[in-house]
Amino acid sequence: MRTLLLICSILLVSLPAQAVIESRTFTDPAQEERYKALINELRCLVCQNQNLADSNADLAKDLREQTFNMLVGGASDAEIVDYMVSRYGDFVLYRPPFKSTTLPLWIGPFVLLGLGVLGLIIVIRRRNRTQGAAMSDVERDQVRRLLDQED
């Protein structure tokens, strides 16, 4: 138990050390907030489950640099996002738009959930049928005697 607590403590302390640290110079705090919001909403294409802000991948660093340069250059948030989508596709967005090419992303989890529930129902019904049919003649006689005794 102590070993587990020690390992968990070490992991918790080491997480901030893995954070991405970059120094960027912004003209105003609003620009810095826009930058942070953008890199938190764009996905790292290498890591896939991390946003640009959290990723240490070289591509993520390049995309953060590109985002910063476009932002400082006067591009709007929409222009930056459009640039990233045109270059890397909808996958770069954590919230892809609802359209025909992203339809599987939106309905896929519900289809899988439905199939899982359907499979569970089928397994339960089959188990109930086989348990009832698997009784031996001796067990059936015992059940009949017990039921007859109750009457």
N, C-alpha and C positions, 0 to 999 in steps of 0.2 A: 504494500500500500504506500509506503514511504517512497519507494522507487517511482511509482506512478505519479505521485505528487511532485517529486523532484523533476521528472521529465516534463510534466505539464507546466511547471513554473519556468523551466528553461525555455520551452517553446513560446510561452507568453512573453517573456522578456526579449526573446530574439526577434519577434515579429516586427517591432518598430525598426529594428536594424536593417530589415530587408526592404523598407519603404523606399520609394524613388525620391531622390533629393536632387533638385535642379534649381539653379538660380536664374530667374528671368527678371528683367527690368520692365516694368509697366509704367505707362504714363499716368494712369489713375487707378484707384481701387476697383472701379466698375469694370475696367478692361481685364484686370486680374480675375475678377469673379466670372466674367464671361469665359475666359480661358479655362478656369477650373471646371466650370459647368460643361464646356465642350469636351474636354478630355475625360470627364467622368461619364459622358454619354456615348463616346465612341469606343468600340471594341478593339482590342488588340487582335490582329489577324493571326498572330503566331500562337498566343496563349489561349485564345478563344473564350475563356471564361473570366478574363480580366479586362478591365477597361484600360485605356491608354495611361491613365493616371497611376495605376498600380503596377503596370508591367515594366520589367527591366529588359525586355527584348529589344534588339537593335532597331527593328522595324517600328516598335512603339516609340522609341526615342526619336526616330526620324519623323514619325507622324506628329508627335508633340512639337517638334521643331517647325514642321510645316504649318501646323495650326497656329503656333505663336507668330510666325512670319506673316501669315495671312491676316491674323488679327491686328497686328501692329501696322500692317499695310492698309488697313481700313476696310477689310472685308467684313460683311455681316455674318452672323451666326449661320443663317440659311445658306449663304454662299459657301462657307467653309464646309458645312455638312453636304451640300450638293457636290462640291468638289470631291470629297472623300467617297461619296456614294458612286459618282461617275467613274472614279478610278478603281474602287475596290468592291463595288456592289453593295446591296442592302445588308450584307452580312456584317459590315462595319458598324451598323447601328444596333444598339441594344434593344431598341423598340422598332423593329422593321415595320414598314407600312403594310396595310392590309390590301394586297393585290394578288392577281392570279399566280405570280411567281413565288409569293411567300405564303400562299394558302396552306401548304403542308405544315409550315411552322405554327400557324394559328390553330388549325383544327386537328393536327396530329396528336397532341396530348389527349384531347377528348376522345378521339377514335381509339387510341390505345387504352384509355381508362374503360371505355365501353366494352372493348374486347376482353379486358381483364375481368370485368364484372360478369360478362357472359360466360367466360371460361370457368369462373368460380361457381356460378350457378349450375353449370353442366356437371362439374366434378362433384358437387354436393348431392345433386339428384342421383347420379350414378352410384355414389357411395351408399346412399339410403336404400336404393334398390338392391344392391349386392349384399348389403348386410342382412336385409330381410330374406333374401333368397338363399343365403349361405347357411341357414339353420339346418342342422341335421334332423333326422327323424326323431332321435332321442330328445333333442332340445324342443322340438315341436310338441312332443308328448308331455314334457314337463310343463310347458307353457299352458297346454290345454288342462292339465290337472290342476294347476294353480288357479286358472280362471274358473274351473268347475267348483273348486273349493270356496271361492268368494261368493258364488251364487247360493 
